[in-house]
Amino acid sequence: MRVNSLGLWYCSKAKLYLREAEEYFRQFRFSESIQSFQECIEFAAKAICELLGKDYGKKHDISQELEELAKTADAYRKELSRLALVSSRWVGMKQRARMLMEYGNQDAKVPATDFVTRRDVELIRADANEACNLLNRIELREKFKYPIKIGILNGYVEKDDSSEKPCNYYSYTEFKSIDIWAEFFAQITANGNRKYDVEEISISEISNEFAVIINPFGEVYPEKDFKRKLCFNIIKNYIGDGGIFVNVAGFPFFYGWDVVNGKSVALIEEKLMVPETIRVELDKLGGKVKRAIIEQFKTVLLFSGSLFWREFDAVTTSDTPVHSGPFLLDIYQKDEDRQKVGDLVNIGKDSKIWEFRAVTERTKNLIPLLRARRPEFGEVYPIAAIKYGWGYLIVGGMHLKSENEFERLAAAVDRFCEWVARSTQ
């Protein structure tokens, strides 16, 4: 069964208006915030009706249709009844109230900013988030119908821009072909049927129709606007809106690939200069140190200035005086990991992987899937998911040198999809 494209588009619009409303709220623009929350609620209600097969016409307030839907949609009776109330309260609000929110009191020449307050926003804000939580549950059920759509980034930003120089830099992965990932997922079946519908996509084609998007380039992703981080924000919003984004190797979003100039750019905003070599001059008579001259500095990149650390609250392993680069480690799992993704340890020829920049327990919203131990960091997670908004960033904190790493990560993605799908039931 193909996904309901119109319903999923309405889902994306509802969450887009929610982000817009939250941004207005942070800027204390309360009347604009209320208007965007109203749009969010309207599109959330219409998306739910569309996905559940309920006709709703072309009017704004569809609270009556939601009441009727609650009679037949057994799994959501209470929630749909609540949404009918929310829609009636905000989308079906009296025209006079809507005009005051949007235009202010024109006759008295009082702008809405003078009398619409934080207190007016707080109720609709809670209602809009409640509507989107319900919407996300229903949306996930739609996206995880077989065949599940998987997008694999093809290195381009815009589908039809022939001037682009697509990413061809694979950082910390020896699996340097998009086809390897496509072939793995294309051959998986469920009940004798194809489980995944795999498509190679550009950044501009990212949408919530894809349940999963894989970045096969490791630490690199395609970017066109390094000042605004345009492509990164598309990916981040995709995750926040409920998508699963897979970064296959190393440190996510460490480099952007400049599709205009065809080169990688380190996306680190903080650097530290440290001495690399010191020349010592001795006093000829006394043999004592007279002066030390630093001849060369080297630049150390601080991970705290990275997109991964700043935007996802992620903390990883790093180079230390004891060890730098990939680290060959024994792996293990706990019962809670196996309940989500099954046994990953016994995939491959042995129970070792090349860890590289694995996330640590200091990472917020962490979901461990595969574990190891490093002397300097304690327990680390070479395969893990980070909850972000309604979605997940799956991180392969490894150097993908062999099938040991590749097969475990690919199996973890497949099984993680099953775990997410079960959570919607």
C-alpha positions as CSV (number, residue, x, y, z in Angstrom):
1,M,0.0,0.0,0.0
2,R,1.4,3.4,-1.0
3,V,1.5,6.2,1.6
4,N,-1.2,8.9,1.6
5,S,0.8,11.7,0.1
6,L,-1.8,14.4,0.8
7,G,-2.2,13.3,4.4
8,L,1.6,13.3,5.0
9,W,1.9,16.7,3.4
10,Y,-0.7,18.1,5.8
11,C,1.3,16.5,8.6
12,S,4.4,18.4,7.5
13,K,2.4,21.7,7.3
14,A,1.0,21.2,10.8
15,K,4.5,20.7,12.2
16,L,5.9,23.6,10.1
17,Y,3.3,25.9,11.6
18,L,4.1,24.6,15.1
19,R,7.8,25.5,14.7
20,E,6.8,28.9,13.3
21,A,4.4,29.5,16.3
22,E,7.1,28.5,18.8
23,E,9.6,30.9,17.2
24,Y,7.1,33.7,17.4
25,F,6.5,32.7,21.0
26,R,10.2,32.9,21.8
27,Q,10.2,36.4,20.2
28,F,7.2,37.5,22.4
29,R,5.2,38.0,19.2
30,F,2.1,36.6,20.9
31,S,-0.6,37.5,18.4
32,E,1.4,36.0,15.4
33,S,2.1,33.0,17.6
34,I,-1.6,32.4,18.2
35,Q,-2.3,32.6,14.4
36,S,0.3,30.0,13.6
37,F,-0.9,27.7,16.4
38,Q,-4.4,28.0,14.8
39,E,-3.0,27.0,11.4
40,C,-1.2,24.1,13.1
41,I,-4.3,22.8,14.7
42,E,-6.3,23.1,11.5
43,F,-3.8,21.1,9.4
44,A,-3.3,18.5,12.2
45,A,-7.0,17.9,12.2
46,K,-7.3,17.6,8.4
47,A,-4.2,15.4,8.2
48,I,-5.7,13.0,10.8
49,C,-9.0,12.8,8.9
50,E,-7.1,12.3,5.6
51,L,-5.0,9.5,7.1
52,L,-7.9,7.8,8.7
53,G,-10.1,8.0,5.6
54,K,-12.7,10.5,6.8
55,D,-14.2,13.1,4.4
56,Y,-13.9,16.6,5.8
57,G,-14.8,19.0,3.0
58,K,-13.2,22.4,2.4
59,K,-14.1,24.3,5.5
60,H,-11.7,25.4,8.3
61,D,-13.3,24.0,11.4
62,I,-13.9,20.2,11.1
63,S,-14.8,19.6,14.7
64,Q,-18.0,17.9,13.7
65,E,-16.2,15.5,11.4
66,L,-13.7,14.7,14.2
67,E,-16.7,13.9,16.5
68,E,-18.0,11.5,13.9
69,L,-14.6,9.9,13.4
70,A,-14.3,9.2,17.1
71,K,-17.3,6.9,16.9
72,T,-15.5,4.5,14.5
73,A,-11.8,4.9,15.2
74,D,-11.6,2.7,18.3
75,A,-7.9,3.3,19.0
76,Y,-8.4,7.1,19.2
77,R,-11.9,7.7,20.6
78,K,-10.8,9.9,23.5
79,E,-8.0,11.7,21.6
80,L,-10.3,12.5,18.6
81,S,-13.0,13.8,20.9
82,R,-10.4,16.1,22.6
83,L,-9.2,17.3,19.1
84,A,-12.8,18.1,18.2
85,L,-13.0,20.4,21.2
86,V,-9.6,21.9,20.4
87,S,-10.6,22.6,16.8
88,S,-13.9,24.1,17.8
89,R,-12.2,26.3,20.4
90,W,-9.4,27.7,18.2
91,V,-10.2,27.1,14.5
92,G,-13.9,27.6,14.9
93,M,-13.5,30.5,17.3
94,K,-15.8,33.5,16.8
95,Q,-14.8,35.7,13.8
96,R,-14.7,38.8,16.1
97,A,-12.0,37.1,18.3
98,R,-10.0,36.1,15.2
99,M,-10.1,39.6,13.8
100,L,-8.9,41.1,17.1
101,M,-6.0,38.6,17.2
102,E,-5.0,39.3,13.6
103,Y,-5.7,43.0,13.2
104,G,-6.0,44.4,16.7
105,N,-8.8,46.9,17.6
106,Q,-8.7,49.0,14.4
107,D,-11.4,51.4,15.6
108,A,-9.6,52.3,18.8
109,K,-6.2,52.1,16.9
110,V,-4.8,49.6,19.4
111,P,-2.5,46.9,18.0
112,A,-2.9,43.3,19.0
113,T,0.5,43.4,20.6
114,D,-0.9,45.8,23.3
115,F,-3.5,43.4,24.6
116,V,-2.7,39.8,23.5
117,T,-0.5,38.4,26.2
118,R,1.5,35.3,27.1
119,R,-1.4,34.0,29.1
120,D,-3.5,34.0,25.9
121,V,-0.9,31.9,24.1
122,E,-0.3,29.3,26.7
123,L,-3.6,27.4,26.3
124,I,-3.5,27.2,22.5
125,R,0.2,26.2,22.7
126,A,-0.6,23.3,24.9
127,D,-3.6,22.3,22.6
128,A,-1.5,22.5,19.5
129,N,1.2,20.3,20.9
130,E,-1.4,17.8,22.1
131,A,-2.9,17.8,18.5
132,C,0.5,17.1,17.0
133,N,1.3,14.3,19.4
134,L,-1.8,12.5,18.3
135,L,-1.0,13.4,14.7
136,N,2.5,11.9,15.0
137,R,1.2,8.6,16.3
138,I,-1.2,8.3,13.3
139,E,1.5,9.5,10.9
140,L,4.0,6.9,12.0
141,R,1.4,4.1,11.4
142,E,1.1,5.4,7.8
143,K,4.8,5.7,7.2
144,F,5.5,2.2,8.4
145,K,3.1,0.4,6.1
146,Y,5.0,-2.0,3.8
147,P,6.9,-1.2,1.8
148,I,8.5,1.3,4.0
149,K,10.1,4.2,2.1
150,I,13.8,4.7,2.6
151,G,15.7,7.5,1.0
152,I,19.5,7.4,0.5
153,L,21.3,10.7,0.0
154,N,22.9,10.8,-3.5
155,G,25.3,13.7,-2.8
156,Y,23.2,16.4,-4.5
157,V,21.3,19.3,-2.9
158,E,19.0,20.2,-5.8
159,K,17.6,17.4,-8.0
160,D,17.7,19.4,-11.3
161,D,20.8,21.5,-10.8
162,S,23.3,20.2,-13.3
163,S,26.0,22.6,-12.1
164,E,26.4,20.9,-8.7
165,K,29.4,18.9,-7.9
166,P,27.9,16.1,-5.8
167,C,29.5,14.7,-2.7
168,N,32.0,11.9,-3.5
169,Y,33.9,12.0,-0.1
170,Y,33.2,9.1,2.2
171,S,34.6,9.8,5.6
172,Y,35.4,6.9,7.9
173,T,33.5,4.4,5.8
174,E,35.0,1.9,3.4
175,F,31.6,1.2,1.9
176,K,31.9,3.9,-0.8
177,S,28.9,3.3,-2.8
178,I,25.2,4.2,-2.4
179,D,24.3,1.0,-4.1
180,I,25.6,-1.1,-1.2
181,W,23.1,0.4,1.2
182,A,20.3,0.3,-1.4
183,E,20.9,-3.4,-2.2
184,F,20.9,-4.4,1.5
185,F,17.5,-2.9,2.2
186,A,16.0,-3.8,-1.1
187,Q,16.5,-7.5,-0.5
188,I,14.7,-7.6,2.9
189,T,11.3,-9.2,2.9
190,A,8.4,-9.4,5.4
191,N,5.8,-12.2,5.1
192,G,7.1,-12.9,1.6
193,N,6.7,-9.3,0.4
194,R,9.2,-6.5,-0.1
195,K,9.7,-4.6,3.2
196,Y,11.4,-1.5,1.9
197,D,11.0,0.8,-1.1
198,V,14.5,2.3,-1.6
199,E,15.1,5.6,-3.5
200,E,18.2,7.7,-4.0
201,I,17.3,11.3,-3.2
202,S,18.8,14.8,-3.1
203,I,18.6,17.0,0.0
204,S,15.8,19.0,-1.7
205,E,13.7,15.8,-2.0
206,I,13.7,15.1,1.8
207,S,10.1,14.8,3.0
208,N,8.2,13.0,5.7
209,E,7.1,10.4,3.1
210,F,10.4,8.8,3.9
211,A,10.3,6.9,7.2
212,V,14.1,6.6,7.1
213,I,16.9,8.6,5.3
214,I,20.4,7.3,5.2
215,N,23.5,9.5,4.8
216,P,26.1,7.1,3.3
217,F,29.0,9.6,3.4
218,G,29.8,9.2,7.1
219,E,31.0,12.5,8.6
220,V,30.1,14.5,5.5
221,Y,26.7,15.8,4.2
222,P,25.9,17.9,1.1
223,E,25.5,21.6,1.8
224,K,24.9,24.7,-0.4
225,D,24.6,27.5,2.1
226,F,27.2,27.4,4.8
227,K,26.2,30.6,6.4
228,R,22.6,29.6,7.1
229,K,23.3,25.8,7.1
230,L,20.3,25.4,4.8
231,C,20.7,21.7,4.2
232,F,21.6,20.8,7.8
233,N,18.4,22.6,8.9
234,I,16.3,20.6,6.4
235,I,17.8,17.4,7.9
236,K,17.3,18.6,11.5
237,N,13.6,19.5,10.8
238,Y,13.1,16.2,9.1
239,I,14.3,14.4,12.3
240,G,12.3,16.7,14.6
241,D,9.1,16.1,12.6
242,G,9.3,12.4,13.2
243,G,11.9,11.0,10.7
244,I,14.7,8.5,11.3
245,F,18.0,9.8,10.0
246,V,21.0,7.4,9.9
247,N,24.6,8.7,10.0
248,V,26.6,5.7,9.0
249,A,30.1,6.5,10.4
250,G,32.2,8.8,12.5
251,F,31.1,12.2,13.8
252,P,27.8,13.3,12.3
253,F,27.8,16.7,10.4
254,F,31.5,17.3,11.0
255,Y,32.0,18.3,7.4
256,G,29.7,19.9,4.8
257,W,30.4,19.1,1.2
258,D,30.3,22.3,-0.9
259,V,28.3,21.3,-4.0
260,V,29.2,24.6,-5.6
261,N,33.0,24.3,-5.4
262,G,33.3,20.5,-4.9
263,K,35.2,20.3,-1.6
264,S,34.7,19.4,2.0
265,V,34.4,22.2,4.7
266,A,34.9,21.5,8.4
267,L,31.9,22.9,10.2
268,I,33.6,23.7,13.5
269,E,33.1,27.1,15.0
270,E,35.5,26.9,17.9
271,K,39.3,26.3,17.6
272,L,42.2,26.3,20.0
273,M,45.8,27.1,19.1
274,V,48.3,25.0,21.1
275,P,52.1,24.7,20.8
276,E,53.3,22.0,18.5
277,T,57.1,22.5,18.7
278,I,59.2,24.4,21.2
279,R,62.9,25.4,20.6
280,V,64.9,25.7,23.8
281,E,68.0,27.9,23.9
282,L,70.5,27.3,26.6
283,D,72.9,29.7,28.3
284,K,76.4,28.7,27.1
285,L,78.1,29.3,30.4
286,G,75.7,28.1,33.0
287,G,73.9,25.4,31.0
288,K,70.6,26.7,32.3
289,V,67.5,27.2,30.3
290,K,67.6,30.8,29.1
291,R,64.5,31.0,27.0
292,A,61.9,28.8,25.2
293,I,60.6,29.8,21.8
294,I,57.4,28.4,20.4
295,E,58.2,27.8,16.7
296,Q,54.9,26.4,15.5
297,F,51.3,26.1,16.6
298,K,48.7,23.6,15.6
299,T,45.0,24.0,15.6
300,V,42.8,21.8,17.7
301,L,39.2,21.6,16.8
302,L,36.8,21.8,19.7
303,F,33.9,19.4,19.3
304,S,31.8,21.8,21.4
305,G,31.7,24.0,18.4
306,S,30.2,21.3,16.2
307,L,26.6,21.0,14.9
308,F,26.3,17.5,16.5
309,W,27.2,18.7,20.0
310,R,25.3,22.0,19.8
311,E,22.1,20.9,18.1
312,F,21.7,17.3,19.4
313,D,23.4,17.6,22.9
314,A,25.7,14.8,21.9
315,V,29.0,14.0,23.6
316,T,31.4,11.6,21.9
317,T,34.8,9.9,22.4
318,S,37.8,11.9,21.3
319,D,41.5,11.6,20.8
320,T,43.5,11.4,24.1
321,P,47.2,11.1,25.0
322,V,46.5,7.4,25.4
323,H,45.0,6.8,22.0
324,S,43.9,8.6,18.8
325,G,41.9,7.4,15.8
326,P,39.6,4.3,15.5
327,F,39.8,1.8,18.5
328,L,39.2,-1.9,18.1
329,L,36.8,-2.9,20.9
330,D,34.8,-5.9,22.1
331,I,31.1,-5.2,22.0
332,Y,28.1,-6.3,24.1
333,Q,24.4,-5.5,24.7
334,K,22.1,-5.4,27.6
335,D,18.6,-6.9,27.6
336,E,17.0,-3.5,27.0
337,D,19.1,-3.1,23.8
338,R,18.1,-6.6,22.5
339,Q,14.4,-5.9,23.2
340,K,14.7,-3.0,20.7
341,V,17.0,-4.4,18.0
342,G,17.7,-8.0,18.8
343,D,21.1,-9.6,19.0
344,L,23.7,-7.5,17.1
345,V,26.8,-9.0,18.8
346,N,26.6,-12.3,17.0
347,I,26.3,-10.7,13.6
348,G,29.7,-10.9,11.8
349,K,32.8,-13.0,12.1
350,D,33.7,-11.9,15.7
351,S,32.5,-9.6,18.5
352,K,34.7,-6.7,17.7
353,I,34.2,-3.4,15.9
354,W,36.3,-0.3,15.1
355,E,34.8,2.4,17.4
356,F,35.3,6.0,16.2
357,R,33.6,9.0,17.9
358,A,31.0,6.8,19.6
359,V,28.5,8.7,21.7
360,T,28.9,8.5,25.5
361,E,26.5,8.4,28.4
362,R,26.7,12.2,28.7
363,T,24.6,12.4,25.5
364,K,21.0,13.6,26.2
365,N,18.0,11.5,25.0
366,L,20.3,8.6,24.4
367,I,19.0,5.1,23.3
368,P,21.9,2.6,23.4
369,L,21.7,-0.2,20.8
370,L,25.3,-1.6,20.9
371,R,27.8,-1.1,23.7
372,A,31.6,-1.2,24.3
373,R,34.1,0.0,26.8
374,R,37.0,2.4,26.4
375,P,39.6,2.8,29.1
376,E,39.4,6.7,29.0
377,F,35.6,7.0,28.6
378,G,34.0,3.9,30.3
379,E,30.9,2.6,28.5
380,V,30.4,4.0,25.0
381,Y,27.8,3.3,22.3
382,P,29.1,2.5,18.8
383,I,25.5,2.2,17.6
384,A,22.9,4.4,19.3
385,A,19.8,6.5,18.6
386,I,19.3,10.0,19.9
387,K,15.7,11.1,20.3
388,Y,15.1,14.5,18.8
389,G,11.7,16.0,18.7
390,W,9.4,13.3,17.4
391,G,12.2,11.6,15.5
392,Y,15.5,9.9,15.9
393,L,19.1,10.3,14.8
394,I,20.8,6.9,14.5
395,V,24.6,7.3,14.9
396,G,27.1,4.7,13.8
397,G,30.1,5.9,15.9
398,M,32.5,3.6,14.1
399,H,34.9,3.4,11.3
400,L,33.1,1.2,8.8
401,K,36.1,-1.0,7.8
402,S,34.4,-4.3,7.2
403,E,31.1,-6.3,7.2
404,N,31.5,-6.5,11.0
405,E,30.5,-2.8,11.3
406,F,28.3,-2.5,8.1
407,E,26.0,-5.5,8.8
408,R,25.5,-4.7,12.4
409,L,24.5,-1.1,11.7
410,A,22.2,-2.0,8.8
411,A,20.5,-4.7,10.9
412,A,20.1,-2.2,13.7
413,V,18.4,0.3,11.4
414,D,16.0,-2.4,10.1
415,R,15.1,-3.6,13.6
416,F,14.9,-0.1,15.0
417,C,12.2,0.6,12.4
418,E,10.3,-2.4,13.7
419,W,10.6,-1.2,17.2
420,V,9.3,2.3,16.3
421,A,6.4,0.7,14.3
422,R,5.4,-1.4,17.4
423,S,5.3,1.7,19.5
424,T,2.4,3.1,17.4
425,Q,0.2,0.1,18.0
